[in-house]
């Protein structure tokens, strides 16, 4: 998914990849608290590690969507950025871990 976003050369391809991000990141809706997320900590770390490499491309997609007034793509891109900004929020994450709550954007 992150690979398909990075290599997307038009808004339709980017939007398809972003919808995939949303589907995967929607797991955070079901595991709402940091304590609940401990159950799936390894999976969340893998997901966030893969997706963080796409932040620059997400910003570029957002900029292009704004310039072309593609509101649906803007909203979906902002949803993904919002998920990523908060990090995985897993209880008992060591403070020196890049996914500790204090190290998120």
N, C-alpha and C positions, 0 to 999 in steps of 0.2 A: 504494500500500500504506500509506504513512504517512498519507495522507489518509483511507483507510478506517478506520484505527485511531482517528484523532482523532475521527471522526464515529460510531464504533461506540457504540450505545446499549444494548447488552446483552452478556453474556459470550460468547455464541455468535458474534456479529459480531466482537468483539474477538479471540477465539481464531482465527477464520478469518484475520484480518489478521496476527496473530502467527505463524501457520503460514507465511504468505507471507514474513514477515521471515526466519524460520528457513531457508526454501528459498533465499532470495537470499544470506543471510549464510553459508550452508554452503559457498560458494566458498572461504571462508577455510580450510576443512579441506583442500582440494586444493592450495592455495598456502600451504604451512605456514610458510615462512620469510620474513622481511622482504625478502630478496633475490629470492625467487621472486615476491613480490607486486609487484615493480617492473614486471613484464610487464603487469599489469592495474591499475596505479596510478590512471589516470584514472577507470576504472570504479569502483574502490573509493572514491575521493574523492567521486564523485557519489552513491554508495550511502550512505556515512556522512553526507554533508551532508544528504541527504533524511531519513534515519532519526533524526538527532540532534534534530530538531524534535519527535519523538514521545516523548522520554524521560519527560516529565512524565506523559503519558497512560499509559505503560508502568507507572510507579509506581502510578498510580491503579488500573489493571487488576490489578496484583499485590495491592494492598490489598483490593480487592473480592473477588478470588479467595480470599484468605486468610480473609476474613470469612465467605465461603460454603463454605469447605473444599473448593474446587475445586482439588484437588492437581495435576491434569494441566495446567490453565491456569497455575497457579503455576510449575510446572517449566518450561513452555515460555516463559513471560514472563521467568523468570530466565535462561534460555539466551540470549534476545535481549539482555537487559541485560548479560550477561557478554561477549557479542561486542562490544557497543558500548563498554563500559568500557575495553577494551584498545585501542580505536582500530584503524585499518587496518594499523598496523605495517608501513610501507613503508620499505625501505632508502633511505638518502640523503635523507630528508625534511628540508627546511631547518628549522633550529631555531625560526624565527619563524612557522612554519606551525602552524595550530591542531591539525593531526593529528600533529605530532611526538610521539614517545613520551613525552617529558618533560611534555607538556601534557595527557595523558590522565588519567582519574580514578584 
